[in-house]
Amino acid sequence: MNDLLAALLVLLGALLMLLAGIGITRMPDLFTRMQAATKASSLGAGATLLAVALHFAEVGIGVRALLAIAFIFLTAPISAHMLARAAYFMGVAIWERSVIDDLEGRYDRRNHRLESPPWARHEDEERPRG
Amino acid sequence: MTIAGVEVLPTAGAIALALVSVALFLAALRLFRGPTLPDRVVALELISSLMVGIIALVSIVGEQAVLIDVAIALALVGFLGAVAFARYIEKGTTARGLAAEAQAEADRAEDP
């Protein structure tokens, strides 16, 4: 029973990782590629590690597998965010058919501060220091 | 456990390894094609996360429970690499852009 569940998780994880691979080759620009690759691959690795925990059915292995899953789920969004931010500063072009770029003109390139959009600004908010 | 004479988990593991190999090849394709540096870094990050999955699969197929430690270490190194790359891209390109702006301003001041 455990093995059947583990086999299903293994196949699910492999399909998700294949989806990440297809996404990173087929998507039109960097940011869509990132959203395909980062989320699908971390869920795929998580499913595979869960299958490892189920298959060996030992406390030590299970704890280490859950630790690895927690680590991946904590760090994948951080590294993706930092990379996307760096790429935006670098001026990587977004897809020409993108509808909206909310960050346009809002990043201060000198001190790396992000200005709030007009609808989210408080009356008494301190202006960004130059 | 077997279904119709087939060992379920080793078979699923073999199929999964084939699928992940295809994904690895596609990520390598993006690594070669680029076109920008962040694209390549994203491909490298995907490769490191696919390697974590491959190591987990190998530990299941080969009945080697210790390999899970390797997967944890590889996830750590991959994260550090991605963060370091992101920092260098951000600082480097911003510094270069500001230097280019300052240079253009100096040129304008020199011959009005």
gemmi code that builds the backbone of each chain (N, CA, C; Angstrom):
import gemmi

chains = {
    "A": [
        ("MET", (0.831, -1.218, 0.000), (0.000, 0.000, 0.000), (0.856, 1.255, 0.000)),
        ("ASN", (1.854, 1.239, 0.942), (2.792, 2.358, 0.978), (3.506, 2.529, -0.351)),
        ("ASP", (3.899, 1.375, -0.926), (4.655, 1.439, -2.168), (3.806, 1.959, -3.312)),
        ("LEU", (2.508, 1.586, -3.307), (1.614, 2.076, -4.365), (1.500, 3.601, -4.292)),
        ("LEU", (1.328, 4.100, -3.046), (1.241, 5.551, -2.852), (2.547, 6.229, -3.261)),
        ("ALA", (3.671, 5.590, -2.871), (4.978, 6.154, -3.228), (5.147, 6.181, -4.740)),
        ("ALA", (4.691, 5.114, -5.432), (4.822, 5.076, -6.891), (4.004, 6.196, -7.530)),
        ("LEU", (2.788, 6.426, -6.997), (1.956, 7.515, -7.532), (2.648, 8.867, -7.327)),
        ("LEU", (3.225, 9.065, -6.118), (3.904, 10.332, -5.842), (5.123, 10.517, -6.745)),
        ("VAL", (5.841, 9.410, -6.977), (7.016, 9.478, -7.849), (6.616, 9.909, -9.251)),
        ("LEU", (5.536, 9.289, -9.768), (5.101, 9.639, -11.128), (4.592, 11.075, -11.188)),
        ("LEU", (3.842, 11.485, -10.141), (3.353, 12.867, -10.098), (4.519, 13.847, -10.085)),
        ("GLY", (5.524, 13.557, -9.238), (6.684, 14.444, -9.161), (7.416, 14.514, -10.483)),
        ("ALA", (7.579, 13.370, -11.155), (8.298, 13.362, -12.428), (7.528, 14.140, -13.484)),
        ("LEU", (6.196, 14.010, -13.491), (5.407, 14.761, -14.470), (5.517, 16.259, -14.217)),
        ("LEU", (5.498, 16.661, -12.929), (5.626, 18.085, -12.615), (6.986, 18.611, -13.053)),
        ("MET", (8.046, 17.798, -12.829), (9.379, 18.259, -13.230), (9.490, 18.329, -14.740)),
        ("LEU", (8.837, 17.385, -15.446), (8.818, 17.465, -16.911), (8.090, 18.732, -17.363)),
        ("LEU", (7.003, 19.068, -16.652), (6.251, 20.294, -16.952), (7.149, 21.519, -16.789)),
        ("ALA", (7.977, 21.514, -15.724), (8.912, 22.621, -15.527), (9.881, 22.718, -16.697)),
        ("GLY", (10.373, 21.557, -17.164), (11.299, 21.567, -18.293), (10.647, 22.094, -19.562)),
        ("ILE", (9.402, 21.650, -19.821), (8.694, 22.141, -21.006), (8.463, 23.634, -20.888)),
        ("GLY", (8.065, 24.068, -19.656), (7.793, 25.495, -19.452), (9.008, 26.354, -19.716)),
        ("ILE", (10.182, 25.886, -19.256), (11.355, 26.753, -19.391), (11.821, 26.843, -20.835)),
        ("THR", (11.477, 25.864, -21.674), (11.861, 26.009, -23.084), (10.791, 26.716, -23.897)),
        ("ARG", (9.511, 26.573, -23.524), (8.448, 27.046, -24.413), (7.928, 28.442, -24.077)),
        ("MET", (8.112, 28.899, -22.820), (7.522, 30.179, -22.435), (8.227, 31.346, -23.130)),
        ("PRO", (7.502, 32.457, -23.374), (8.043, 33.500, -24.244), (9.058, 34.448, -23.608)),
        ("ASP", (9.013, 34.703, -22.299), (10.021, 35.611, -21.747), (10.489, 35.118, -20.381)),
        ("LEU", (11.473, 35.807, -19.829), (12.132, 35.325, -18.610), (11.157, 35.125, -17.460)),
        ("PHE", (10.228, 36.087, -17.289), (9.393, 36.042, -16.078), (8.366, 34.912, -16.146)),
        ("THR", (7.811, 34.671, -17.343), (6.898, 33.526, -17.458), (7.662, 32.212, -17.333)),
        ("ARG", (8.903, 32.193, -17.864), (9.732, 30.999, -17.723), (9.991, 30.704, -16.251)),
        ("MET", (10.275, 31.772, -15.481), (10.564, 31.574, -14.059), (9.358, 31.014, -13.339)),
        ("GLN", (8.165, 31.550, -13.657), (7.005, 31.064, -12.897), (6.679, 29.627, -13.266)),
        ("ALA", (7.002, 29.217, -14.505), (6.800, 27.809, -14.848), (7.828, 26.931, -14.147)),
        ("ALA", (9.103, 27.352, -14.203), (10.180, 26.477, -13.731), (10.209, 26.376, -12.215)),
        ("THR", (10.057, 27.511, -11.523), (10.286, 27.493, -10.074), (9.216, 26.701, -9.336)),
        ("LYS", (7.944, 27.030, -9.621), (6.877, 26.399, -8.833), (6.749, 24.927, -9.152)),
        ("ALA", (6.737, 24.586, -10.461), (6.526, 23.179, -10.820), (7.679, 22.319, -10.330)),
        ("SER", (8.922, 22.836, -10.444), (10.042, 21.969, -10.073), (10.121, 21.800, -8.564)),
        ("SER", (9.762, 22.845, -7.776), (9.846, 22.637, -6.325), (8.746, 21.681, -5.856)),
        ("LEU", (7.554, 21.778, -6.458), (6.501, 20.812, -6.084), (6.887, 19.395, -6.523)),
        ("GLY", (7.523, 19.280, -7.691), (7.954, 17.962, -8.156), (8.987, 17.346, -7.233)),
        ("ALA", (9.998, 18.138, -6.845), (11.017, 17.621, -5.926), (10.384, 17.282, -4.577)),
        ("GLY", (9.409, 18.115, -4.132), (8.737, 17.829, -2.869), (7.982, 16.509, -2.909)),
        ("ALA", (7.265, 16.251, -4.024), (6.514, 14.993, -4.137), (7.456, 13.798, -4.131)),
        ("THR", (8.591, 13.938, -4.839), (9.546, 12.826, -4.886), (10.141, 12.550, -3.506)),
        ("LEU", (10.468, 13.629, -2.772), (11.040, 13.435, -1.430), (10.010, 12.810, -0.492)),
        ("LEU", (8.735, 13.195, -0.661), (7.672, 12.570, 0.143), (7.574, 11.081, -0.160)),
        ("ALA", (7.780, 10.728, -1.440), (7.782, 9.312, -1.805), (8.928, 8.577, -1.122)),
        ("VAL", (10.092, 9.240, -1.004), (11.223, 8.628, -0.295), (10.829, 8.353, 1.156)),
        ("ALA", (10.190, 9.360, 1.800), (9.787, 9.189, 3.204), (8.813, 8.018, 3.349)),
        ("LEU", (7.856, 7.899, 2.397), (6.878, 6.813, 2.471), (7.531, 5.464, 2.221)),
        ("HIS", (8.459, 5.409, 1.265), (9.041, 4.131, 0.865), (9.886, 3.529, 1.981)),
        ("PHE", (10.748, 4.353, 2.618), (11.632, 3.777, 3.622), (10.928, 3.610, 4.967)),
        ("ALA", (9.897, 4.457, 5.239), (9.076, 4.307, 6.440), (9.916, 4.176, 7.710)),
        ("GLU", (10.955, 5.045, 7.816), (11.756, 5.119, 9.039), (11.682, 6.533, 9.562)),
        ("VAL", (11.804, 6.676, 10.901), (11.668, 8.018, 11.468), (12.785, 8.933, 10.975)),
        ("GLY", (14.028, 8.424, 11.015), (15.167, 9.272, 10.632), (15.054, 9.758, 9.198)),
        ("ILE", (14.736, 8.841, 8.289), (14.639, 9.210, 6.873), (13.460, 10.150, 6.661)),
        ("GLY", (12.319, 9.837, 7.309), (11.131, 10.671, 7.137), (11.369, 12.090, 7.589)),
        ("VAL", (12.021, 12.238, 8.764), (12.282, 13.589, 9.264), (13.196, 14.342, 8.314)),
        ("ARG", (14.217, 13.639, 7.822), (15.143, 14.329, 6.911), (14.448, 14.704, 5.609)),
        ("ALA", (13.559, 13.826, 5.107), (12.847, 14.148, 3.870), (11.922, 15.352, 4.081)),
        ("LEU", (11.207, 15.374, 5.228), (10.323, 16.514, 5.491), (11.131, 17.799, 5.658)),
        ("LEU", (12.319, 17.676, 6.283), (13.202, 18.834, 6.434), (13.608, 19.377, 5.068)),
        ("ALA", (13.961, 18.433, 4.163), (14.366, 18.856, 2.822), (13.201, 19.537, 2.106)),
        ("ILE", (11.974, 18.976, 2.257), (10.803, 19.581, 1.610), (10.584, 20.994, 2.147)),
        ("ALA", (10.646, 21.132, 3.493), (10.448, 22.457, 4.092), (11.498, 23.427, 3.585)),
        ("PHE", (12.731, 22.952, 3.508), (13.813, 23.827, 3.041), (13.557, 24.275, 1.608)),
        ("ILE", (13.177, 23.337, 0.737), (12.931, 23.696, -0.669), (11.788, 24.695, -0.766)),
        ("PHE", (10.687, 24.437, -0.020), (9.525, 25.318, -0.126), (9.802, 26.693, 0.471)),
        ("LEU", (10.761, 26.778, 1.408), (11.112, 28.094, 1.955), (12.044, 28.854, 1.027)),
        ("THR", (12.998, 28.148, 0.407), (14.044, 28.859, -0.328), (13.701, 29.111, -1.787)),
        ("ALA", (12.879, 28.258, -2.415), (12.598, 28.448, -3.848), (11.955, 29.809, -4.126)),
        ("PRO", (10.940, 30.256, -3.340), (10.386, 31.582, -3.614), (11.381, 32.707, -3.388)),
        ("ILE", (12.271, 32.537, -2.378), (13.241, 33.605, -2.102), (14.190, 33.772, -3.279)),
        ("SER", (14.762, 32.654, -3.762), (15.732, 32.793, -4.846), (15.038, 33.260, -6.118)),
        ("ALA", (13.802, 32.799, -6.355), (13.088, 33.252, -7.559), (12.810, 34.746, -7.479)),
        ("HIS", (12.404, 35.233, -6.290), (12.135, 36.659, -6.121), (13.397, 37.464, -6.377)),
        ("MET", (14.531, 37.034, -5.792), (15.774, 37.797, -5.960), (16.203, 37.821, -7.415)),
        ("LEU", (16.042, 36.680, -8.101), (16.447, 36.630, -9.508), (15.568, 37.521, -10.373)),
        ("ALA", (14.253, 37.478, -10.121), (13.346, 38.289, -10.935), (13.619, 39.773, -10.706)),
        ("ARG", (13.892, 40.139, -9.435), (14.204, 41.527, -9.114), (15.472, 41.980, -9.819)),
        ("ALA", (16.517, 41.117, -9.764), (17.778, 41.447, -10.431), (17.564, 41.590, -11.929)),
        ("ALA", (16.758, 40.671, -12.509), (16.523, 40.729, -13.956), (15.753, 41.990, -14.316)),
        ("TYR", (14.807, 42.401, -13.437), (14.047, 43.627, -13.735), (14.958, 44.841, -13.693)),
        ("PHE", (15.878, 44.867, -12.709), (16.839, 45.977, -12.647), (17.724, 45.986, -13.878)),
        ("MET", (18.079, 44.788, -14.354), (18.966, 44.672, -15.504), (18.265, 45.153, -16.772)),
        ("GLY", (16.918, 45.191, -16.739), (16.194, 45.663, -17.905), (15.861, 44.556, -18.883)),
        ("VAL", (15.710, 43.308, -18.390), (15.291, 42.213, -19.261), (13.896, 42.517, -19.794)),
        ("ALA", (13.721, 42.372, -21.115), (12.450, 42.750, -21.736), (11.352, 41.780, -21.323)),
        ("ILE", (10.157, 42.316, -21.022), (9.012, 41.433, -20.803), (8.371, 41.150, -22.163)),
        ("TRP", (7.539, 40.113, -22.189), (6.892, 39.674, -23.425), (6.127, 40.837, -24.053)),
        ("GLU", (6.242, 41.002, -25.383), (5.609, 42.180, -26.010), (4.091, 42.136, -25.905)),
        ("ARG", (3.514, 40.953, -25.641), (2.061, 40.886, -25.515), (1.607, 40.925, -24.068)),
        ("SER", (2.519, 41.226, -23.135), (2.113, 41.410, -21.735), (1.155, 42.581, -21.632)),
        ("VAL", (0.178, 42.468, -20.738), (-0.859, 43.491, -20.679), (-0.426, 44.667, -19.818)),
        ("ILE", (0.248, 44.383, -18.678), (0.535, 45.471, -17.745), (1.871, 45.216, -17.068)),
        ("ASP", (2.618, 46.281, -16.805), (3.850, 46.213, -16.035), (3.692, 47.154, -14.851)),
        ("ASP", (3.272, 46.606, -13.707), (2.956, 47.434, -12.551), (4.178, 48.145, -11.978)),
        ("LEU", (5.367, 47.607, -12.233), (6.564, 48.172, -11.612), (7.179, 49.285, -12.444)),
        ("GLU", (6.603, 49.532, -13.646), (7.247, 50.441, -14.572), (7.468, 51.822, -13.938)),
        ("GLY", (8.712, 52.275, -13.912), (9.044, 53.599, -13.398), (8.967, 53.738, -11.897)),
        ("ARG", (8.711, 52.656, -11.172), (8.547, 52.772, -9.725), (9.809, 52.429, -8.961)),
        ("TYR", (10.777, 51.761, -9.608), (12.012, 51.411, -8.909), (12.973, 52.580, -8.992)),
        ("ASP", (13.514, 52.961, -7.835), (14.573, 53.957, -7.802), (15.891, 53.217, -8.014)),
        ("ARG", (16.544, 53.473, -9.155), (17.715, 52.648, -9.470), (18.914, 53.017, -8.624)),
        ("ARG", (18.875, 54.191, -7.952), (20.022, 54.577, -7.148), (20.032, 53.864, -5.794)),
        ("ASN", (18.878, 53.845, -5.089), (18.896, 53.231, -3.753), (18.034, 51.961, -3.694)),
        ("HIS", (17.574, 51.487, -4.852), (16.872, 50.197, -4.932), (15.599, 50.163, -4.093)),
        ("ARG", (14.918, 51.323, -3.992), (13.659, 51.330, -3.255), (12.501, 51.273, -4.228)),
        ("LEU", (11.444, 50.594, -3.786), (10.254, 50.475, -4.627), (9.192, 51.428, -4.102)),
        ("GLU", (8.710, 52.311, -4.970), (7.678, 53.266, -4.597), (6.314, 52.579, -4.606)),
        ("SER", (5.414, 52.991, -3.691), (4.079, 52.404, -3.687), (3.273, 52.941, -4.861)),
        ("PRO", (2.325, 52.159, -5.384), (1.434, 52.688, -6.412), (0.522, 53.760, -5.823)),
        ("PRO", (-0.034, 54.645, -6.656), (-0.829, 55.767, -6.150), (-1.990, 55.336, -5.252)),
        ("TRP", (-2.655, 54.218, -5.605), (-3.833, 53.827, -4.837), (-3.478, 53.267, -3.488)),
        ("ALA", (-2.202, 52.955, -3.228), (-1.822, 52.353, -1.950), (-1.071, 53.332, -1.069)),
        ("ARG", (-1.001, 54.601, -1.486), (-0.197, 55.567, -0.752), (-0.998, 56.172, 0.395)),
        ("HIS", (-0.370, 56.316, 1.583), (-1.012, 57.012, 2.692), (-0.759, 58.506, 2.555)),
        ("GLU", (-1.662, 59.284, 3.152), (-1.513, 60.745, 3.080), (-0.216, 61.201, 3.738)),
        ("ASP", (0.056, 60.599, 4.940), (1.190, 61.079, 5.734), (2.460, 60.284, 5.454)),
        ("GLU", (2.469, 59.581, 4.320), (3.642, 58.733, 4.056), (4.863, 59.587, 3.745)),
        ("GLU", (5.950, 59.141, 4.298), (7.226, 59.807, 4.059), (7.618, 59.601, 2.595)),
        ("ARG", (8.057, 60.662, 1.931), (8.473, 60.516, 0.538), (9.774, 59.733, 0.468)),
        ("PRO", (9.997, 58.957, -0.575), (11.256, 58.216, -0.693), (12.443, 59.157, -0.668)),
        ("ARG", (13.416, 58.824, 0.176), (14.605, 59.670, 0.249), (15.488, 59.434, -0.948)),
        ("GLY", (16.044, 60.512, -1.503), (16.825, 60.409, -2.732), (18.245, 59.908, -2.508)),
    ],
    "B": [
        ("MET", (5.495, -4.656, -3.593), (4.134, -4.916, -4.053), (4.122, -5.075, -5.564)),
        ("THR", (3.362, -6.073, -6.060), (3.325, -6.293, -7.512), (1.889, -6.222, -8.013)),
        ("ILE", (1.733, -5.703, -9.228), (0.439, -5.723, -9.923), (0.677, -6.397, -11.258)),
        ("ALA", (-0.052, -7.506, -11.530), (0.080, -8.278, -12.775), (1.538, -8.660, -13.014)),
        ("GLY", (2.228, -9.077, -11.954), (3.594, -9.545, -12.105), (4.644, -8.478, -12.265)),
        ("VAL", (4.238, -7.178, -12.140), (5.201, -6.083, -12.304), (5.442, -5.435, -10.948)),
        ("GLU", (6.715, -5.295, -10.553), (7.047, -4.557, -9.338), (6.676, -3.085, -9.543)),
        ("VAL", (5.775, -2.562, -8.691), (5.210, -1.234, -8.962), (6.257, -0.144, -8.819)),
        ("LEU", (6.910, -0.098, -7.641), (7.760, 1.061, -7.366), (8.992, 1.138, -8.263)),
        ("PRO", (9.748, 0.051, -8.490), (10.892, 0.159, -9.406), (10.491, 0.572, -10.810)),
        ("THR", (9.331, 0.064, -11.294), (8.874, 0.449, -12.636), (8.550, 1.939, -12.679)),
        ("ALA", (7.777, 2.397, -11.673), (7.438, 3.824, -11.626), (8.699, 4.661, -11.525)),
        ("GLY", (9.687, 4.184, -10.750), (10.935, 4.932, -10.609), (11.670, 5.041, -11.932)),
        ("ALA", (11.681, 3.947, -12.703), (12.380, 3.974, -13.992), (11.693, 4.942, -14.953)),
        ("ILE", (10.340, 4.888, -14.999), (9.601, 5.816, -15.875), (9.893, 7.259, -15.451)),
        ("ALA", (9.847, 7.492, -14.122), (10.064, 8.844, -13.610), (11.459, 9.329, -13.962)),
        ("LEU", (12.470, 8.454, -13.850), (13.838, 8.869, -14.197), (13.917, 9.275, -15.662)),
        ("ALA", (13.213, 8.528, -16.549), (13.223, 8.891, -17.967), (12.594, 10.275, -18.169)),
        ("LEU", (11.437, 10.526, -17.509), (10.757, 11.821, -17.661), (11.639, 12.960, -17.167)),
        ("VAL", (12.270, 12.757, -15.973), (13.097, 13.832, -15.425), (14.325, 14.064, -16.292)),
        ("SER", (14.844, 12.997, -16.952), (15.979, 13.182, -17.859), (15.588, 14.092, -19.016)),
        ("VAL", (14.349, 13.898, -19.537), (13.883, 14.784, -20.616), (13.841, 16.228, -20.116)),
        ("ALA", (13.309, 16.426, -18.878), (13.242, 17.774, -18.313), (14.634, 18.363, -18.163)),
        ("LEU", (15.600, 17.533, -17.743), (16.982, 17.989, -17.591), (17.551, 18.441, -18.930)),
        ("PHE", (17.236, 17.669, -19.989), (17.708, 18.040, -21.326), (17.115, 19.378, -21.753)),
        ("LEU", (15.813, 19.579, -21.477), (15.170, 20.840, -21.872), (15.785, 22.009, -21.106)),
        ("ALA", (16.089, 21.798, -19.808), (16.710, 22.872, -19.020), (18.095, 23.181, -19.573)),
        ("ALA", (18.848, 22.149, -19.983), (20.175, 22.377, -20.559), (20.063, 23.153, -21.864)),
        ("LEU", (18.999, 22.867, -22.624), (18.754, 23.603, -23.873), (18.602, 25.095, -23.586)),
        ("ARG", (17.817, 25.421, -22.540), (17.640, 26.827, -22.178), (18.951, 27.418, -21.692)),
        ("LEU", (19.769, 26.614, -21.002), (21.069, 27.087, -20.525), (21.956, 27.481, -21.698)),
        ("PHE", (21.900, 26.720, -22.805), (22.726, 27.055, -23.959), (22.139, 28.217, -24.744)),
        ("ARG", (20.802, 28.263, -24.863), (20.193, 29.264, -25.744), (20.137, 30.647, -25.119)),
        ("GLY", (20.137, 30.722, -23.788), (20.046, 32.026, -23.136), (18.678, 32.627, -23.237)),
        ("PRO", (18.444, 33.812, -23.815), (19.440, 34.701, -24.411), (20.119, 35.629, -23.398)),
        ("THR", (19.547, 35.844, -22.207), (20.175, 36.758, -21.251), (20.769, 35.955, -20.097)),
        ("LEU", (21.600, 36.644, -19.292), (22.225, 35.967, -18.157), (21.194, 35.443, -17.148)),
        ("PRO", (20.157, 36.236, -16.782), (19.158, 35.680, -15.857), (18.468, 34.421, -16.382)),
        ("ASP", (18.282, 34.322, -17.718), (17.705, 33.097, -18.272), (18.578, 31.896, -17.938)),
        ("ARG", (19.882, 32.083, -18.099), (20.803, 30.976, -17.817), (20.800, 30.632, -16.334)),
        ("VAL", (20.718, 31.669, -15.481), (20.718, 31.388, -14.045), (19.450, 30.624, -13.653)),
        ("VAL", (18.300, 30.999, -14.261), (17.063, 30.267, -13.987), (17.200, 28.818, -14.433)),
        ("ALA", (17.844, 28.605, -15.598), (18.045, 27.226, -16.078), (18.930, 26.450, -15.107)),
        ("LEU", (19.992, 27.102, -14.586), (20.876, 26.422, -13.625), (20.120, 26.059, -12.357)),
        ("GLU", (19.256, 26.985, -11.903), (18.491, 26.723, -10.694), (17.534, 25.545, -10.917)),
        ("LEU", (16.908, 25.531, -12.104), (16.017, 24.406, -12.412), (16.802, 23.105, -12.450)),
        ("ILE", (18.025, 23.139, -13.016), (18.831, 21.919, -13.082), (19.156, 21.437, -11.672)),
        ("SER", (19.496, 22.379, -10.760), (19.845, 21.925, -9.405), (18.624, 21.338, -8.713)),
        ("SER", (17.433, 21.912, -8.967), (16.246, 21.355, -8.307), (15.829, 20.030, -8.943)),
        ("LEU", (16.091, 19.873, -10.258), (15.841, 18.573, -10.897), (16.809, 17.522, -10.367)),
        ("MET", (18.055, 17.945, -10.078), (19.030, 16.985, -9.546), (18.601, 16.482, -8.172)),
        ("VAL", (17.984, 17.376, -7.352), (17.455, 16.930, -6.064), (16.425, 15.818, -6.289)),
        ("GLY", (15.521, 16.032, -7.283), (14.527, 15.010, -7.586), (15.157, 13.719, -8.076)),
        ("ILE", (16.200, 13.839, -8.933), (16.855, 12.642, -9.465), (17.515, 11.857, -8.339)),
        ("ILE", (18.166, 12.579, -7.404), (18.822, 11.879, -6.295), (17.781, 11.157, -5.440)),
        ("ALA", (16.622, 11.800, -5.215), (15.559, 11.131, -4.457), (15.084, 9.877, -5.192)),
        ("LEU", (14.929, 9.989, -6.535), (14.495, 8.822, -7.316), (15.516, 7.692, -7.246)),
        ("VAL", (16.812, 8.060, -7.367), (17.859, 7.027, -7.319), (17.876, 6.358, -5.952)),
        ("SER", (17.609, 7.156, -4.897), (17.610, 6.545, -3.556), (16.452, 5.563, -3.414)),
        ("ILE", (15.326, 5.805, -4.105), (14.216, 4.851, -4.050), (14.535, 3.612, -4.879)),
        ("VAL", (14.982, 3.831, -6.133), (15.218, 2.701, -7.035), (16.364, 1.837, -6.529)),
        ("GLY", (17.429, 2.485, -6.006), (18.586, 1.722, -5.561), (18.541, 1.325, -4.098)),
        ("GLU", (17.450, 1.631, -3.395), (17.296, 1.280, -1.971), (18.439, 1.842, -1.128)),
        ("GLN", (18.864, 3.078, -1.432), (19.954, 3.704, -0.683), (19.391, 4.884, 0.095)),
        ("ALA", (19.015, 4.662, 1.356), (18.362, 5.719, 2.123), (19.301, 6.883, 2.419)),
        ("VAL", (20.628, 6.636, 2.460), (21.555, 7.709, 2.844), (21.594, 8.826, 1.810)),
        ("LEU", (21.157, 8.533, 0.569), (21.256, 9.550, -0.479), (20.410, 10.781, -0.178)),
        ("ILE", (19.449, 10.666, 0.776), (18.618, 11.834, 1.096), (19.466, 12.978, 1.650)),
        ("ASP", (20.573, 12.634, 2.351), (21.471, 13.685, 2.848), (22.111, 14.441, 1.695)),
        ("VAL", (22.448, 13.701, 0.634), (23.025, 14.353, -0.547), (22.027, 15.339, -1.137)),
        ("ALA", (20.741, 14.926, -1.183), (19.711, 15.810, -1.746), (19.606, 17.095, -0.926)),
        ("ILE", (19.645, 16.968, 0.424), (19.562, 18.167, 1.270), (20.738, 19.093, 0.989)),
        ("ALA", (21.955, 18.523, 0.933), (23.152, 19.344, 0.702), (23.071, 20.026, -0.649)),
        ("LEU", (22.584, 19.300, -1.678), (22.518, 19.889, -3.017), (21.495, 21.020, -3.062)),
        ("ALA", (20.362, 20.851, -2.351), (19.363, 21.917, -2.317), (19.960, 23.174, -1.685)),
        ("LEU", (20.739, 22.982, -0.603), (21.398, 24.118, 0.062), (22.332, 24.846, -0.897)),
        ("VAL", (23.202, 24.067, -1.569), (24.194, 24.684, -2.453), (23.505, 25.400, -3.606)),
        ("GLY", (22.425, 24.778, -4.151), (21.714, 25.409, -5.250), (21.107, 26.744, -4.848)),
        ("PHE", (20.522, 26.778, -3.639), (19.930, 28.031, -3.155), (20.997, 29.109, -3.011)),
        ("LEU", (22.140, 28.743, -2.382), (23.202, 29.733, -2.200), (23.699, 30.240, -3.541)),
        ("GLY", (23.840, 29.335, -4.513), (24.304, 29.749, -5.824), (23.348, 30.725, -6.484)),
        ("ALA", (22.048, 30.423, -6.405), (21.061, 31.303, -7.044), (21.074, 32.681, -6.386)),
        ("VAL", (21.149, 32.722, -5.028), (21.152, 34.010, -4.336), (22.397, 34.805, -4.701)),
        ("ALA", (23.562, 34.131, -4.759), (24.798, 34.830, -5.106), (24.713, 35.401, -6.513)),
        ("PHE", (24.221, 34.596, -7.468), (24.073, 35.079, -8.840), (23.153, 36.296, -8.892)),
        ("ALA", (22.010, 36.209, -8.166), (21.042, 37.308, -8.202), (21.683, 38.585, -7.668)),
        ("ARG", (22.430, 38.475, -6.556), (23.069, 39.666, -5.982), (24.049, 40.270, -6.962)),
        ("TYR", (24.882, 39.413, -7.587), (25.889, 39.957, -8.502), (25.237, 40.592, -9.713)),
        ("ILE", (24.166, 39.975, -10.242), (23.488, 40.575, -11.398), (22.930, 41.939, -11.010)),
        ("GLU", (22.257, 41.997, -9.830), (21.612, 43.252, -9.429), (22.652, 44.347, -9.219)),
        ("LYS", (23.672, 44.068, -8.381), (24.678, 45.099, -8.093), (25.449, 45.466, -9.352)),
        ("GLY", (25.872, 44.465, -10.104), (26.712, 44.717, -11.264), (26.011, 45.547, -12.314)),
        ("THR", (24.777, 45.152, -12.685), (24.101, 45.888, -13.756), (23.718, 47.284, -13.294)),
        ("THR", (23.291, 47.425, -12.020), (22.914, 48.764, -11.561), (24.128, 49.674, -11.551)),
        ("ALA", (25.264, 49.170, -11.039), (26.472, 49.990, -10.997), (26.878, 50.402, -12.404)),
        ("ARG", (26.782, 49.453, -13.369), (27.186, 49.765, -14.736), (26.240, 50.804, -15.346)),
        ("GLY", (24.928, 50.646, -15.091), (23.972, 51.609, -15.628), (24.210, 53.005, -15.084)),
        ("LEU", (24.458, 53.101, -13.753), (24.697, 54.408, -13.153), (25.988, 55.013, -13.683)),
        ("ALA", (27.027, 54.184, -13.885), (28.294, 54.680, -14.421), (28.090, 55.213, -15.832)),
        ("ALA", (27.278, 54.501, -16.628), (27.021, 54.949, -18.001), (26.275, 56.276, -17.991)),
        ("GLU", (25.302, 56.417, -17.065), (24.573, 57.683, -16.966), (25.510, 58.822, -16.604)),
        ("ALA", (26.393, 58.581, -15.599), (27.326, 59.610, -15.165), (28.249, 59.994, -16.316)),
        ("GLN", (28.677, 58.992, -17.089), (29.574, 59.246, -18.222), (28.870, 60.121, -19.254)),
        ("ALA", (27.592, 59.791, -19.543), (26.843, 60.564, -20.529), (26.682, 62.010, -20.058)),
        ("GLU", (26.422, 62.173, -18.744), (26.266, 63.518, -18.196), (27.564, 64.308, -18.325)),
        ("ALA", (28.703, 63.622, -18.035), (30.009, 64.280, -18.136), (30.280, 64.695, -19.585)),
        ("ASP", (29.891, 63.808, -20.536), (30.107, 64.140, -21.946), (29.299, 65.369, -22.338)),
        ("ARG", (28.032, 65.409, -21.846), (27.186, 66.566, -22.166), (27.786, 67.844, -21.603)),
        ("ALA", (28.351, 67.775, -20.372), (28.914, 68.956, -19.736), (30.163, 69.425, -20.479)),
        ("GLU", (30.890, 68.451, -21.069), (32.166, 68.783, -21.719), (31.945, 69.628, -22.973)),
        ("ASP", (31.079, 69.150, -23.896), (30.811, 69.953, -25.094), (29.315, 70.222, -25.204)),
        ("PRO", (28.892, 71.378, -24.822), (27.464, 71.714, -24.821), (26.931, 71.887, -26.253)),
    ],
}
model = gemmi.Model(1)
for chain_id, residues in chains.items():
    chain = gemmi.Chain(chain_id)
    for i, (resn, *xyz) in enumerate(residues, 1):
        res = gemmi.Residue()
        res.name, res.seqid = resn, gemmi.SeqId(i, " ")
        for name, pos in zip(("N", "CA", "C"), xyz):
            atom = gemmi.Atom()
            atom.name, atom.element = name, gemmi.Element(name[0])
            atom.pos, atom.b_iso = gemmi.Position(*pos), 0.0
            res.add_atom(atom)
        chain.add_residue(res)
    model.add_chain(chain)
structure = gemmi.Structure()
structure.add_model(model)
structure.setup_entities()
